[in-house]
Amino acid sequence: MRSTPKKPADAETIKLAKRLNRIRGQIDALQRALVDQGASSTKLLQQATACRGALDGFIAEVIEDHIREQVVQAPTPAEASEAAEELIGLVHSYLT
């Protein structure tokens, strides 16, 4: 079996991966609070809201990266327009 070499992760990818690791930690803490500690509804809702906020922040970063890389830095106006339309479609399908 032949493996293809991975391209090195850029700084933005590393930053997003770290953010996901923090979110994973928050989700794990939420599960522990529910299963192991029998946390109150108030505590669970606070932790769940924190998780949702962290995931919303991740989504915002990905959208920002798309705008900067695909729209702002597009080589042609047509490609910028196409990237903008793609983003509009994503926002409508995932955030509404």
C-alpha positions as semicolon CSV with decimal commas, in nm:
position;residue;x (nm);y (nm);z (nm)
1;M;0,000;0,000;0,000
2;R;0,134;0,336;-0,099
3;S;0,077;0,645;0,110
4;T;0,066;0,993;-0,033
5;P;0,275;1,253;0,144
6;K;0,079;1,504;0,348
7;K;0,127;1,870;0,282
8;P;0,247;2,056;0,589
9;A;-0,026;2,226;0,787
10;D;-0,027;2,602;0,767
11;A;-0,063;2,825;1,071
12;E;-0,438;2,867;1,020
13;T;-0,494;2,490;1,004
14;I;-0,294;2,442;1,322
15;K;-0,495;2,717;1,493
16;L;-0,825;2,555;1,389
17;A;-0,705;2,210;1,501
18;K;-0,617;2,350;1,844
19;R;-0,960;2,510;1,865
20;L;-1,122;2,173;1,786
21;N;-0,914;2,005;2,056
22;R;-1,042;2,259;2,308
23;I;-1,399;2,194;2,192
24;R;-1,343;1,820;2,228
25;G;-1,226;1,881;2,584
26;Q;-1,539;2,082;2,656
27;I;-1,761;1,806;2,514
28;D;-1,576;1,545;2,721
29;A;-1,626;1,757;3,033
30;L;-1,995;1,789;2,951
31;Q;-2,029;1,413;2,916
32;R;-1,844;1,354;3,245
33;A;-2,069;1,605;3,418
34;L;-2,375;1,422;3,291
35;V;-2,268;1,060;3,336
36;D;-2,013;1,053;3,616
37;Q;-2,107;1,350;3,829
38;G;-2,484;1,369;3,780
39;A;-2,461;1,745;3,732
40;S;-2,764;1,967;3,768
41;S;-2,958;2,086;3,465
42;T;-2,822;2,435;3,522
43;K;-2,462;2,314;3,515
44;L;-2,526;2,101;3,205
45;L;-2,691;2,391;3,021
46;Q;-2,403;2,623;3,110
47;Q;-2,148;2,375;2,976
48;A;-2,355;2,296;2,667
49;T;-2,388;2,666;2,591
50;A;-2,013;2,708;2,626
51;C;-1,962;2,420;2,381
52;R;-2,204;2,575;2,134
53;G;-2,028;2,910;2,164
54;A;-1,691;2,747;2,099
55;L;-1,826;2,566;1,793
56;D;-1,984;2,888;1,666
57;G;-1,642;3,051;1,700
58;F;-1,487;2,769;1,498
59;I;-1,749;2,814;1,226
60;A;-1,683;3,190;1,220
61;E;-1,309;3,127;1,174
62;V;-1,371;2,889;0,883
63;I;-1,604;3,141;0,718
64;E;-1,348;3,418;0,768
65;D;-1,075;3,203;0,614
66;H;-1,299;3,128;0,314
67;I;-1,366;3,498;0,262
68;R;-0,999;3,590;0,285
69;E;-0,863;3,302;0,074
70;Q;-1,135;3,243;-0,181
71;V;-1,312;3,578;-0,220
72;V;-1,062;3,853;-0,139
73;Q;-0,759;3,681;-0,292
74;A;-0,940;3,534;-0,594
75;P;-0,740;3,579;-0,914
76;T;-1,041;3,703;-1,112
77;P;-1,368;3,878;-1,033
78;A;-1,556;3,577;-1,170
79;E;-1,379;3,343;-0,926
80;A;-1,445;3,587;-0,641
81;S;-1,812;3,595;-0,733
82;E;-1,826;3,215;-0,749
83;A;-1,658;3,183;-0,408
84;A;-1,898;3,440;-0,262
85;E;-2,199;3,250;-0,397
86;E;-2,060;2,926;-0,253
87;L;-2,029;3,094;0,086
88;I;-2,382;3,232;0,068
89;G;-2,509;2,880;-0,005
90;L;-2,315;2,741;0,291
91;V;-2,447;3,006;0,526
92;H;-2,804;2,940;0,416
93;S;-2,775;2,564;0,448
94;Y;-2,583;2,543;0,775
95;L;-2,674;2,852;0,972
96;T;-3,043;2,904;0,896
